[in-house]
Amino acid sequence: MNTSLTATTDDKGMGQAVDKASISAHEKIEQAADALHPTVDRLVQGAHQAVDKLAGVATQATYQWEEKSEQVKDMQQKLTDDCRAYVRDKPVTALAIAAGAGFLLSRLLRSPR
């Protein structure tokens, strides 16, 4: 009977040791979390700043793209108008230029035999 009493006492001691270890582990986890909290906050703040900066750059690039696109459209319209005016003013010269360009393109694009 003495053995069963010793086993029960040892079991209680083991249970208390496990409880103490568990409490200690929880305290260490809380300490680590508290220590990491400022670092995580700085990382989050840095990530937000990076996203804001990227969004600003993307917005600026979009506005510049739209502006350049409008300029290209204007230049295309001006070139088309100038070509029409040239053909109207000098139709024979324009026809000769077109025929010459067509001949050169046919030579350049012809497959070698």
C-alpha positions in Angstrom: 0.0 0.0 0.0 2.9 2.3 0.5 3.8 2.1 -3.2 0.4 3.3 -4.4 0.6 6.2 -2.0 4.1 7.2 -3.4 2.8 6.9 -7.0 -0.1 9.2 -6.2 2.2 11.7 -4.6 4.6 11.5 -7.5 1.7 12.0 -9.9 0.6 15.2 -8.1 4.2 16.5 -8.2 4.4 15.8 -11.9 1.1 17.5 -12.5 2.2 20.5 -10.6 5.5 20.6 -12.6 3.6 20.4 -15.8 1.3 23.2 -14.7 4.2 25.4 -13.7 6.0 24.7 -17.0 2.8 25.5 -18.9 2.3 28.8 -17.0 5.9 29.7 -17.6 5.6 28.9 -21.3 2.5 31.1 -21.6 4.3 33.9 -19.8 7.3 33.7 -22.1 5.0 33.7 -25.1 3.3 36.9 -23.8 6.7 38.5 -23.2 7.8 37.7 -26.7 4.5 39.0 -28.2 4.9 42.2 -26.2 8.5 42.6 -27.3 7.6 42.0 -31.0 4.5 44.2 -31.0 6.5 47.5 -31.7 8.5 45.8 -34.4 5.4 44.4 -36.1 3.8 47.9 -35.9 6.8 49.4 -37.6 6.7 46.8 -40.3 3.0 47.4 -40.9 3.5 51.1 -41.0 6.3 50.7 -43.5 4.2 48.4 -45.7 1.4 51.0 -45.7 3.8 53.8 -46.6 5.2 51.7 -49.5 1.7 50.9 -50.8 0.8 54.6 -50.6 3.9 55.6 -52.4 3.4 53.0 -55.1 -0.2 54.1 -55.5 1.0 57.7 -55.9 3.5 56.8 -58.6 1.0 54.6 -60.4 -1.5 57.5 -60.4 1.1 59.9 -61.7 2.1 57.5 -64.4 -1.5 57.1 -65.5 -1.9 60.8 -65.8 1.3 61.1 -67.8 0.3 58.2 -70.0 -3.1 59.8 -70.8 -1.4 63.1 -71.6 1.1 61.5 -73.9 -1.6 59.4 -75.5 -3.6 62.6 -76.3 -0.4 64.2 -77.7 0.1 61.2 -80.0 -3.5 61.4 -81.2 -3.1 65.1 -82.0 0.2 64.5 -83.9 -1.5 61.6 -85.8 -4.4 63.9 -86.8 -2.0 66.7 -87.8 0.1 64.3 -90.0 -3.1 62.9 -91.6 -4.3 66.4 -92.4 -0.9 67.4 -93.8 -0.8 64.4 -96.0 -4.3 65.1 -97.3 -3.3 68.7 -98.1 -0.1 67.6 -99.8 -2.0 65.0 -102.0 -4.6 67.7 -102.8 -1.9 70.3 -103.8 0.4 67.9 -105.7 -1.5 64.8 -106.8 1.1 63.7 -109.4 4.0 63.9 -107.0 2.1 62.1 -104.4 1.2 59.3 -106.8 4.9 59.0 -107.9 6.0 58.8 -104.2 3.4 56.1 -103.5 4.4 54.1 -106.6 8.1 54.3 -105.6 7.4 53.3 -102.0 5.3 50.4 -103.2 8.0 49.2 -105.6 10.6 49.4 -102.8 8.4 47.6 -100.3 7.8 44.8 -102.9 11.5 44.4 -103.4 12.3 44.3 -99.7 9.5 41.9 -98.8 10.0 39.6 -101.7 11.2 36.2 -100.6 14.7 35.3 -102.0 14.6 32.7 -104.8 
